[in-house]
Amino acid sequence: MATDPVCGMKGNKDIESEYKGKKYYFCCEHCREEFDKNPVKYTR
């Protein structure tokens, strides 16, 4: 399982977002929303 790029916890396959053709997985909706606001911050 992938690591949530926002908080570092284990990501959930049911909560995902895509940025520049790559999928990212999140532990919760809050982290997904934070990522979507500024994906560059979390993909460096």
N, C-alpha and C positions, 0 to 999 in steps of 0.2 A: 504494500500500500504506500502511496506517495505521502510526502510530508506537506502539510499546509504551509504555504509560503508566507502567510501573515503571522501566525502564532507559533509554528513549529510542531504542532501536534500532528497526529496521524490524520490524513485526509480521508474523507468518506466518498466513495464512488458515486453516491447519489447527489452530492453537492459539488458541481463543477463549473468552471468557466474556461473560456478559450481566449488566448492572446497570441497573436502572430502565428497561428496554426498549431499551437501547443496547448494541450489541456492541462489544467491545474485543478487539484482537488482540495476541498476544505472540510474542516471539522464541523462547521456550522454556517448558517446563512449570514450571520454577522461578518465573519471573515471573508466570505465571498463578496459581500457588498463592499467591504473595505478595499479588497483587491480590485474590483471593478471601477472604483473611483479613481485609482491611480496605479495601474498595473506595472508601470515602469519602476516604481518604488520597490516592488517585490520581485522583480525579475532581473535585477542586476547581477 
